[in-house]
Amino acid sequence: MDLSGDPGNKPHDALFKILLAQPGTAAALLRERLPPETVRGLRTETARRIIPAFEDDRLRQRSADLVLEVETKGNATALVYALVDHKSARDHWVRLQMLRY
């Protein structure tokens, strides 16, 4: 399994994307991290990772960690943008980094 991922990404980023492409993993992320009232309106078992098309390679490096497509209980389709960033050490600049995303 190649964990090199996209150019510029670190191996743990590629691993994260591979894991979330597995059936059930994206659904679990939605159930665990979204507010309960939001989850009640979703069919989380239908969640699947989609790869957004970007026009600019510079944007690709700053793209969402995860874009999920999920059906709602009202038979619509919802897109969920999830930004997950693991820090191995305390980072006092993380708020500014998040604003850049």
N, C-alpha and C positions, 0 to 999 in steps of 0.2 A: 504494500500500500504506500503510495507516494504522499508524503506529508509536506512536500515543499510548497504546495499551494500556488497562488498567484505570485508573480514577481513582486518583491517588496514585502510580502507577508511573512510572518514568522511561522515556524512549524506548528505552534500551539493554535494559531489562527486557523490553519488548514485542518487540524484535528477537530476543532470546534465545529467547523462547517461540515466535515464528514459525519460527525456524530449527529448533528441536527438534520442530516439528510435521511437518517434511519427512521423507519416507521415508528411512530409512537413517541419519539424523543421531542419533536417539535410540539406535539400535543401536551406532553408533560410540562414543557417550559411555559406554555400558555396557562395551564391550570395552576402552576406554582407561582407565577409572577404577576399575572393580571389580577385586577380586583375581582372578587367573586361575582359581583353584579354584571361585569363584562363577560366573564366566563359562562355565566348562565345563558347568555344570548348566542353562544357559539357552539358549533359542532366540532369540538377540539380534535376529535379523531380524524377529521378530514384535513387537518393542517399539513401543509407541505411547503418545503422551502422552494422559492423561486429565485432565479438568477436575474436580477434587473439588468437591462441593457443601458450602458452609459456611453455617451458620445465622446467623452474625454478621459483618457487614461489617468490623468491626475485625479479626477473624481473617483475613479475606481479604487484608488488607494485610500480614500477617505469614505468609502461607501459603508452602508449599514453592514454590520456583522451578519444580519439575518433579515430577510424579507419573507414573510410567510403569507400564503394564501389559505384562507379558511372559510368554510361555509358557515353562514349564520343559521339560526333556527328559523329565521324568516325567509329562507331559501335565497338569500343574496350571497354575494362573495365579498369578503373583507380582506384587506391587506393589512398586515401587522408589521411594523418596522420595529425591530428590536436591536438595541445597541448594548452589547455585553462586553465589558472591558475588564480583563483580569490584571491586577497589579501585583507584582511579586514583592513590592516594597511600598511603604507609605509615599504618596505622591501629592504634594501640596498644590500642584498645578492642574490637578485632574478636572476641576470645574472649567478652567479655560480650555482644556483639551476637548471636553464635551461640547462646549459652545462652537468649537471649530467644526465638529461633525454636523 
